[in-house]
Amino acid sequence: MIVPKLALIINPKSGGGVNEEKLIYLKDFFVDSPYSFEIYYTQKPKDFKGIKDFIESDVFKILAIAGGDGTMSEVLNSGIDVKQYLWHVIPIGTGNDFVRMFKKYDWQKAMLYGFEKKVDLWSLNGDYFLNALGFGFDGAVAADTHKNVAIAWPHKWKYYLAIINNILTFKEFEAEVFSKGQRMYSSSTFMLTLANGAFFGNGFNIAPNAQVDDHLLNLYIIKKISGLKRIVNIQKAKKGKHTSLSVVKHFQENSFEIQFNSKVSGQIDGELVRFRKAFISHAGSITFLLNK
């Protein structure tokens, strides 16, 4: 009997740091599992080469990622052939927004008794993402959250502090959106989010009707909005009640081209980016192990 080999990739900094007790639990679980496995601990942010070298050092069938959305993004963009593996998530990050799409997800049961599910993969200017990307206010909040890395607070607190710092001061930018050669939107913009999953930013229900396997990306645009309305409506965005607001535009397509009047900060599954033009397209699918 051939035993499938598994690559266990652990981000020891995920979720504010993985303690020794959790590491021992992870190792013990896989020792008792029906898989042979090897462990790689990510060495630094954007450890693309280390991840790639480890995965390609052996013939692995399954990639088990212990971390958050950012860790998953690093593995996806490490340069490996992403479609040849089965993927599995151990959500130990801060937000773990993507796995919220897998209802009643249990990583242990998914590993031992799970079934395979194809999930849409997307490309932004050649970089892969699974969950969501955002420009404008969202990008400014992500940038400020990363700047506060030295502050010894939980990541979620840093994120909300960044929201408070930017909610009144962020200045709108000009954006044009095209799909299949047709201009769909052109105006002053507060925030522009493209979502495969429903949640981002530690549980904000930004795209309540999103499906991860329908080959469609949800584009939500918040147009120019006053400071008071920003404050009043932020909880609506948290709960997914913002979609009927007059300042919100919604589109569903499998590709977009976005142009800004200058370079605009953004985030792609939590990782910082900065572009003047963004090309987003469907990049096929990858297969996850899930529990029923």
Beta strands, then each sheet from edge to edge (+ up, - down):
strand 1: 5-10
strand 2: 36-41
strand 3: 62-67
strand 4: 86-91
strand 5: 115-124
strand 6: 127-129
strand 7: 132-136
strand 8: 173-179
strand 9: 182-195
strand 10: 199-200
strand 11: 204-205
strand 12: 217-223
strand 13: 248-253
strand 14: 255-268
strand 15: 271-290
sheet 1: 2+ 1+ 3+ 4+ 15+ 5- 6+
sheet 2: 2+ 1+ 3+ 4+ 15+ 14- 7+ 9- 8+
sheet 3: 2+ 1+ 3+ 4+ 15+ 14- 7+ 9- 12+ 13-
sheet 4: 10+ 11-
end
